[in-house]
Amino acid sequence: KHENVVQLMEVVVGNELEKIYLVMEYCEQDLASLLDNLEKPFTESEVKCIIIQLLRGLEYLHANFIVHRDIKVSNLLLTDEGCLKIADFGLARTFSVPSEEMTPNLVTLWYRPPELLLGSKEQTTSVDMWATGCILGELLIHKPLLPGNGEIAQIDLIIELLGTPSESIWPGFLQLPACKNFTLRSQPYNNLKTKFPLLSQAGLRLLNFLFMYD
């Protein structure tokens, strides 16, 4: 139980054993629908309010060894009082230290971190943190930050924004399966400051932390 995680109220079994229904607490809207219907972007204070609630919910999940694996705006519910609830745990898994292999590439493409795009079989809490960075960027520019139309395009958008990863900044990078199949284009610059020219130094630092190659 946590105020920023949707609460399971009851489990109901239907007339047949395979008909099981999960009854969740009611939230009036999801963040994706709200973004679609807003006439202007969220204010700075509203973005801060949303992200800090998301981070608090993820802190609770990760402290209890749960990785969500599908954090995106449509899976974040909002009450009329502005309380954010992380929802849809259909892809969530418990994790351990050291990490174990999980089914790859289940994270929705636009929010999928580079290690999964490059074939890593290990998934850690960094999967959720990368998605949080994508959501923060989406709230700031009022549209998806990395809207790739395929895995190769998604990798290219990440490189365009953050620069090409290397072994020096991402130890083990060259051992990822996809790195043996093709060569990433060279782009040496981090363009977060160019993408978000009005963002404070603290905001840029947060985005860089969320988008760390690892």
Phi and psi restraints in degrees (value plus and minus 20) as a CYANA .aco file:
   2 HIS   PHI    -178.1  -138.1
   2 HIS   PSI     124.2   164.2
   3 GLU   PHI     -84.4   -44.4
   3 GLU   PSI     -40.3    -0.3
   4 ASN   PHI    -126.9   -86.9
   4 ASN   PSI      -1.2    38.8
   5 VAL   PHI    -146.1  -106.1
   5 VAL   PSI     108.5   148.5
   6 VAL   PHI     -79.0   -39.0
   6 VAL   PSI     116.7   156.7
   7 GLN   PHI    -113.7   -73.7
   7 GLN   PSI     114.0   154.0
   8 LEU   PHI    -100.7   -60.7
   8 LEU   PSI      97.3   137.3
   9 MET   PHI    -108.3   -68.3
   9 MET   PSI     -59.1   -19.1
  10 GLU   PHI    -184.2  -144.2
  10 GLU   PSI     133.4   173.4
  11 VAL   PHI    -133.1   -93.1
  11 VAL   PSI     103.3   143.3
  12 VAL   PHI    -135.5   -95.5
  12 VAL   PSI     112.0   152.0
  13 VAL   PHI    -123.6   -83.6
  13 VAL   PSI     111.2   151.2
  14 GLY   PHI    -101.2   -61.2
  14 GLY   PSI    -181.2  -141.2
  15 ASN   PHI     -88.1   -48.1
  15 ASN   PSI     -41.6    -1.6
  16 GLU   PHI    -140.5  -100.5
  16 GLU   PSI     129.2   169.2
  17 LEU   PHI     -81.6   -41.6
  17 LEU   PSI     -50.4   -10.4
  18 GLU   PHI     -99.7   -59.7
  18 GLU   PSI     -25.3    14.7
  19 LYS   PHI    -116.5   -76.5
  19 LYS   PSI      74.4   114.4
  20 ILE   PHI    -139.9   -99.9
  20 ILE   PSI     111.6   151.6
  21 TYR   PHI    -140.4  -100.4
  21 TYR   PSI     112.9   152.9
  22 LEU   PHI    -118.7   -78.7
  22 LEU   PSI     104.0   144.0
  23 VAL   PHI    -120.2   -80.2
  23 VAL   PSI      93.6   133.6
  24 MET   PHI    -121.8   -81.8
  24 MET   PSI     141.5   181.5
  25 GLU   PHI     -84.3   -44.3
  25 GLU   PSI     131.2   171.2
  26 TYR   PHI    -105.3   -65.3
  26 TYR   PSI     111.0   151.0
  27 CYS   PHI    -146.3  -106.3
  27 CYS   PSI     120.0   160.0
  28 GLU   PHI     -91.1   -51.1
  28 GLU   PSI     -46.5    -6.5
  29 GLN   PHI    -179.1  -139.1
  29 GLN   PSI     146.7   186.7
  30 ASP   PHI    -133.0   -93.0
  30 ASP   PSI     141.6   181.6
  31 LEU   PHI     -86.1   -46.1
  31 LEU   PSI     -53.6   -13.6
  32 ALA   PHI     -82.8   -42.8
  32 ALA   PSI     -66.6   -26.6
  33 SER   PHI     -84.5   -44.5
  33 SER   PSI     -58.1   -18.1
  34 LEU   PHI     -84.4   -44.4
  34 LEU   PSI     -62.5   -22.5
  35 LEU   PHI     -83.1   -43.1
  35 LEU   PSI     -58.9   -18.9
  36 ASP   PHI     -84.8   -44.8
  36 ASP   PSI     -50.1   -10.1
  37 ASN   PHI    -120.3   -80.3
  37 ASN   PSI     -24.3    15.7
  38 LEU   PHI     -94.9   -54.9
  38 LEU   PSI     117.4   157.4
  39 GLU   PHI    -102.1   -62.1
  39 GLU   PSI     -45.0    -5.0
  40 LYS   PHI    -161.9  -121.9
  40 LYS   PSI     137.4   177.4
  41 PRO   PHI     -81.2   -41.2
  41 PRO   PSI     141.5   181.5
  42 PHE   PHI     -80.6   -40.6
  42 PHE   PSI     130.6   170.6
  43 THR   PHI     -93.9   -53.9
  43 THR   PSI     146.8   186.8
  44 GLU   PHI     -78.0   -38.0
  44 GLU   PSI     -63.2   -23.2
  45 SER   PHI     -86.7   -46.7
  45 SER   PSI     -55.2   -15.2
  46 GLU   PHI     -88.3   -48.3
  46 GLU   PSI     -60.2   -20.2
  47 VAL   PHI     -82.1   -42.1
  47 VAL   PSI     -64.2   -24.2
  48 LYS   PHI     -80.0   -40.0
  48 LYS   PSI     -62.4   -22.4
  49 CYS   PHI     -83.0   -43.0
  49 CYS   PSI     -63.6   -23.6
  50 ILE   PHI     -87.0   -47.0
  50 ILE   PSI     -66.8   -26.8
  51 ILE   PHI     -88.6   -48.6
  51 ILE   PSI     -59.3   -19.3
  52 ILE   PHI     -86.4   -46.4
  52 ILE   PSI     -53.3   -13.3
  53 GLN   PHI     -88.5   -48.5
  53 GLN   PSI     -60.5   -20.5
  54 LEU   PHI     -82.3   -42.3
  54 LEU   PSI     -64.0   -24.0
  55 LEU   PHI     -85.5   -45.5
  55 LEU   PSI     -56.7   -16.7
  56 ARG   PHI     -86.2   -46.2
  56 ARG   PSI     -61.5   -21.5
  57 GLY   PHI     -84.2   -44.2
  57 GLY   PSI     -62.3   -22.3
  58 LEU   PHI     -87.8   -47.8
  58 LEU   PSI     -56.8   -16.8
  59 GLU   PHI     -78.6   -38.6
  59 GLU   PSI     -61.8   -21.8
  60 TYR   PHI     -85.7   -45.7
  60 TYR   PSI     -66.1   -26.1
  61 LEU   PHI     -81.6   -41.6
  61 LEU   PSI     -67.5   -27.5
  62 HIS   PHI     -87.2   -47.2
  62 HIS   PSI     -54.1   -14.1
  63 ALA   PHI     -85.7   -45.7
  63 ALA   PSI     -43.5    -3.5
  64 ASN   PHI    -122.5   -82.5
  64 ASN   PSI       0.3    40.3
  65 PHE   PHI      40.2    80.2
  65 PHE   PSI      21.1    61.1
  66 ILE   PHI    -141.1  -101.1
  66 ILE   PSI     106.3   146.3
  67 VAL   PHI    -129.0   -89.0
  67 VAL   PSI     108.9   148.9
  68 HIS   PHI     -91.8   -51.8
  68 HIS   PSI     -67.9   -27.9
  69 ARG   PHI      51.8    91.8
  69 ARG   PSI     -12.9    27.1
  70 ASP   PHI    -172.4  -132.4
  70 ASP   PSI      25.3    65.3
  71 ILE   PHI     -92.1   -52.1
  71 ILE   PSI     101.0   141.0
  72 LYS   PHI    -178.4  -138.4
  72 LYS   PSI     148.0   188.0
  73 VAL   PHI     -83.4   -43.4
  73 VAL   PSI     -50.9   -10.9
  74 SER   PHI     -95.0   -55.0
  74 SER   PSI     -33.9     6.1
  75 ASN   PHI    -120.5   -80.5
  75 ASN   PSI      -8.7    31.3
  76 LEU   PHI    -132.8   -92.8
  76 LEU   PSI      94.6   134.6
  77 LEU   PHI    -114.5   -74.5
  77 LEU   PSI     134.0   174.0
  78 LEU   PHI    -153.1  -113.1
  78 LEU   PSI     114.9   154.9
  79 THR   PHI    -106.5   -66.5
  79 THR   PSI     148.2   188.2
  80 ASP   PHI     -85.2   -45.2
  80 ASP   PSI     -38.7     1.3
  81 GLU   PHI    -106.6   -66.6
  81 GLU   PSI     -20.0    20.0
  82 GLY   PHI      67.7   107.7
  82 GLY   PSI      -5.3    34.7
  83 CYS   PHI    -107.0   -67.0
  83 CYS   PSI     104.9   144.9
  84 LEU   PHI    -107.1   -67.1
  84 LEU   PSI     119.4   159.4
  85 LYS   PHI    -150.0  -110.0
  85 LYS   PSI     103.0   143.0
  86 ILE   PHI     -94.0   -54.0
  86 ILE   PSI     109.2   149.2
  87 ALA   PHI    -151.1  -111.1
  87 ALA   PSI     157.9   197.9
  88 ASP   PHI      40.7    80.7
  88 ASP   PSI      63.8   103.8
  89 PHE   PHI    -120.5   -80.5
  89 PHE   PSI       6.8    46.8
  90 GLY   PHI     -84.7   -44.7
  90 GLY   PSI     -46.5    -6.5
  91 LEU   PHI    -126.1   -86.1
  91 LEU   PSI     -18.8    21.2
  92 ALA   PHI     -87.9   -47.9
  92 ALA   PSI     129.9   169.9
  93 ARG   PHI    -162.4  -122.4
  93 ARG   PSI     133.6   173.6
  94 THR   PHI     -99.2   -59.2
  94 THR   PSI     131.6   171.6
  95 PHE   PHI    -150.5  -110.5
  95 PHE   PSI     146.5   186.5
  96 SER   PHI    -154.5  -114.5
  96 SER   PSI     149.1   189.1
  97 VAL   PHI    -141.4  -101.4
  97 VAL   PSI      98.1   138.1
  98 PRO   PHI     -89.9   -49.9
  98 PRO   PSI     142.3   182.3
  99 SER   PHI     -90.5   -50.5
  99 SER   PSI     133.4   173.4
 100 GLU   PHI    -132.6   -92.6
 100 GLU   PSI     142.4   182.4
 101 GLU   PHI     -88.5   -48.5
 101 GLU   PSI     121.9   161.9
 102 MET   PHI    -151.7  -111.7
 102 MET   PSI     144.3   184.3
 103 THR   PHI     -78.2   -38.2
 103 THR   PSI     104.6   144.6
 104 PRO   PHI     -99.9   -59.9
 104 PRO   PSI     144.9   184.9
 105 ASN   PHI      38.9    78.9
 105 ASN   PSI      15.3    55.3
 106 LEU   PHI    -112.2   -72.2
 106 LEU   PSI     -40.6    -0.6
 107 VAL   PHI     -85.4   -45.4
 107 VAL   PSI     115.2   155.2
 108 THR   PHI     -73.1   -33.1
 108 THR   PSI     115.4   155.4
 109 LEU   PHI     -70.1   -30.1
 109 LEU   PSI     -67.8   -27.8
 110 TRP   PHI     -85.7   -45.7
 110 TRP   PSI     -37.1     2.9
 111 TYR   PHI    -135.1   -95.1
 111 TYR   PSI      -7.3    32.7
 112 ARG   PHI    -105.6   -65.6
 112 ARG   PSI     111.2   151.2
 113 PRO   PHI     -95.2   -55.2
 113 PRO   PSI     139.9   179.9
 114 PRO   PHI     -83.1   -43.1
 114 PRO   PSI     -52.0   -12.0
 115 GLU   PHI     -83.2   -43.2
 115 GLU   PSI     -53.8   -13.8
 116 LEU   PHI     -95.9   -55.9
 116 LEU   PSI     -57.9   -17.9
 117 LEU   PHI     -82.1   -42.1
 117 LEU   PSI     -48.8    -8.8
 118 LEU   PHI    -116.7   -76.7
 118 LEU   PSI      -8.8    31.2
 119 GLY   PHI      75.2   115.2
 119 GLY   PSI      -8.7    31.3
 120 SER   PHI     -83.5   -43.5
 120 SER   PSI     118.6   158.6
 121 LYS   PHI    -116.3   -76.3
 121 LYS   PSI     -26.3    13.7
 122 GLU   PHI    -116.9   -76.9
 122 GLU   PSI     117.1   157.1
 123 GLN   PHI    -150.1  -110.1
 123 GLN   PSI     107.8   147.8
 124 THR   PHI    -142.1  -102.1
 124 THR   PSI    -193.4  -153.4
 125 THR   PHI     -82.5   -42.5
 125 THR   PSI     -37.4     2.6
 126 SER   PHI     -82.4   -42.4
 126 SER   PSI     -43.1    -3.1
 127 VAL   PHI     -80.0   -40.0
 127 VAL   PSI     -65.0   -25.0
 128 ASP   PHI     -92.1   -52.1
 128 ASP   PSI     -53.9   -13.9
 129 MET   PHI     -91.1   -51.1
 129 MET   PSI     -57.6   -17.6
 130 TRP   PHI     -80.8   -40.8
 130 TRP   PSI     -65.5   -25.5
 131 ALA   PHI     -80.9   -40.9
 131 ALA   PSI     -55.5   -15.5
 132 THR   PHI     -83.4   -43.4
 132 THR   PSI     -59.8   -19.8
 133 GLY   PHI     -81.4   -41.4
 133 GLY   PSI     -60.8   -20.8
 134 CYS   PHI     -82.6   -42.6
 134 CYS   PSI     -59.4   -19.4
 135 ILE   PHI     -89.7   -49.7
 135 ILE   PSI     -61.0   -21.0
 136 LEU   PHI     -79.5   -39.5
 136 LEU   PSI     -65.9   -25.9
 137 GLY   PHI     -81.6   -41.6
 137 GLY   PSI     -59.3   -19.3
 138 GLU   PHI     -84.3   -44.3
 138 GLU   PSI     -59.7   -19.7
 139 LEU   PHI     -86.8   -46.8
 139 LEU   PSI     -53.6   -13.6
 140 LEU   PHI     -96.0   -56.0
 140 LEU   PSI     -55.7   -15.7
 141 ILE   PHI    -125.6   -85.6
 141 ILE   PSI     -22.1    17.9
 142 HIS   PHI      45.0    85.0
 142 HIS   PSI      10.1    50.1
 143 LYS   PHI    -184.1  -144.1
 143 LYS   PSI     140.4   180.4
 144 PRO   PHI     -74.7   -34.7
 144 PRO   PSI     118.3   158.3
 145 LEU   PHI     -98.7   -58.7
 145 LEU   PSI     -60.3   -20.3
 146 LEU   PHI    -150.6  -110.6
 146 LEU   PSI      51.7    91.7
 147 PRO   PHI    -106.9   -66.9
 147 PRO   PSI      46.4    86.4
 148 GLY   PHI     -90.6   -50.6
 148 GLY   PSI     130.9   170.9
 149 ASN   PHI    -123.0   -83.0
 149 ASN   PSI      -6.0    34.0
 150 GLY   PHI     158.9   198.9
 150 GLY   PSI     149.4   189.4
 151 GLU   PHI     -84.2   -44.2
 151 GLU   PSI     -62.1   -22.1
 152 ILE   PHI     -84.0   -44.0
 152 ILE   PSI     -63.6   -23.6
 153 ALA   PHI     -83.7   -43.7
 153 ALA   PSI     -56.2   -16.2
 154 GLN   PHI     -85.4   -45.4
 154 GLN   PSI     -64.5   -24.5
 155 ILE   PHI     -79.9   -39.9
 155 ILE   PSI     -60.9   -20.9
 156 ASP   PHI     -85.1   -45.1
 156 ASP   PSI     -59.4   -19.4
 157 LEU   PHI     -84.8   -44.8
 157 LEU   PSI     -59.1   -19.1
 158 ILE   PHI     -83.9   -43.9
 158 ILE   PSI     -64.2   -24.2
 159 ILE   PHI     -84.0   -44.0
 159 ILE   PSI     -60.4   -20.4
 160 GLU   PHI     -81.2   -41.2
 160 GLU   PSI     -56.0   -16.0
 161 LEU   PHI    -101.9   -61.9
 161 LEU   PSI     -61.3   -21.3
 162 LEU   PHI    -133.8   -93.8
 162 LEU   PSI     -29.7    10.3
 163 GLY   PHI      74.5   114.5
 163 GLY   PSI     143.8   183.8
 164 THR   PHI     -96.9   -56.9
 164 THR   PSI     108.5   148.5
 165 PRO   PHI     -88.4   -48.4
 165 PRO   PSI     137.2   177.2
 166 SER   PHI    -163.2  -123.2
 166 SER   PSI     148.1   188.1
 167 GLU   PHI     -84.0   -44.0
 167 GLU   PSI     -49.4    -9.4
 168 SER   PHI     -90.5   -50.5
 168 SER   PSI     -56.1   -16.1
 169 ILE   PHI    -117.9   -77.9
 169 ILE   PSI     -32.6     7.4
 170 TRP   PHI    -160.3  -120.3
 170 TRP   PSI      60.1   100.1
 171 PRO   PHI     -76.5   -36.5
 171 PRO   PSI     110.9   150.9
 172 GLY   PHI      72.6   112.6
 172 GLY   PSI     -24.3    15.7
 173 PHE   PHI     -75.5   -35.5
 173 PHE   PSI     -64.1   -24.1
 174 LEU   PHI     -90.8   -50.8
 174 LEU   PSI     -32.0     8.0
 175 GLN   PHI    -108.6   -68.6
 175 GLN   PSI     -27.7    12.3
 176 LEU   PHI     -84.8   -44.8
 176 LEU   PSI     120.0   160.0
 177 PRO   PHI     -71.9   -31.9
 177 PRO   PSI     -64.9   -24.9
 178 ALA   PHI     -88.6   -48.6
 178 ALA   PSI     -43.9    -3.9
 179 CYS   PHI     -87.4   -47.4
 179 CYS   PSI     -37.4     2.6
 180 LYS   PHI    -104.4   -64.4
 180 LYS   PSI     -32.3     7.7
 181 ASN   PHI    -120.1   -80.1
 181 ASN   PSI     -46.5    -6.5
 182 PHE   PHI    -175.5  -135.5
 182 PHE   PSI     144.2   184.2
 183 THR   PHI    -124.9   -84.9
 183 THR   PSI     109.9   149.9
 184 LEU   PHI     -93.8   -53.8
 184 LEU   PSI     125.4   165.4
 185 ARG   PHI     -88.1   -48.1
 185 ARG   PSI     131.5   171.5
 186 SER   PHI    -106.0   -66.0
 186 SER   PSI     102.3   142.3
 187 GLN   PHI    -167.9  -127.9
 187 GLN   PSI      79.6   119.6
 188 PRO   PHI    -103.6   -63.6
 188 PRO   PSI     -18.6    21.4
 189 TYR   PHI    -130.5   -90.5
 189 TYR   PSI     123.5   163.5
 190 ASN   PHI    -108.8   -68.8
 190 ASN   PSI      97.0   137.0
 191 ASN   PHI    -124.1   -84.1
 191 ASN   PSI      -1.4    38.6
 192 LEU   PHI     -80.3   -40.3
 192 LEU   PSI     -61.0   -21.0
 193 LYS   PHI     -86.0   -46.0
 193 LYS   PSI     -55.0   -15.0
 194 THR   PHI     -90.2   -50.2
 194 THR   PSI     -58.6   -18.6
 195 LYS   PHI     -89.9   -49.9
 195 LYS   PSI     -54.0   -14.0
 196 PHE   PHI    -144.9  -104.9
 196 PHE   PSI      50.6    90.6
 197 PRO   PHI     -85.8   -45.8
 197 PRO   PSI     -43.4    -3.4
 198 LEU   PHI    -115.7   -75.7
 198 LEU   PSI     -21.4    18.6
 199 LEU   PHI     -96.8   -56.8
 199 LEU   PSI     120.0   160.0
 200 SER   PHI     -88.3   -48.3
 200 SER   PSI     147.0   187.0
 201 GLN   PHI     -81.0   -41.0
 201 GLN   PSI     -56.5   -16.5
 202 ALA   PHI     -85.3   -45.3
 202 ALA   PSI     -60.7   -20.7
 203 GLY   PHI     -85.3   -45.3
 203 GLY   PSI     -62.8   -22.8
 204 LEU   PHI     -84.2   -44.2
 204 LEU   PSI     -58.4   -18.4
 205 ARG   PHI     -83.7   -43.7
 205 ARG   PSI     -60.6   -20.6
 206 LEU   PHI     -83.2   -43.2
 206 LEU   PSI     -66.7   -26.7
 207 LEU   PHI     -80.3   -40.3
 207 LEU   PSI     -60.9   -20.9
 208 ASN   PHI     -84.1   -44.1
 208 ASN   PSI     -58.5   -18.5
 209 PHE   PHI     -84.0   -44.0
 209 PHE   PSI     -64.5   -24.5
 210 LEU   PHI     -87.0   -47.0
 210 LEU   PSI     -49.5    -9.5
 211 PHE   PHI    -122.4   -82.4
 211 PHE   PSI       5.8    45.8
 212 MET   PHI     -87.2   -47.2
 212 MET   PSI     113.7   153.7
 213 TYR   PHI     -92.0   -52.0
 213 TYR   PSI     103.5   143.5
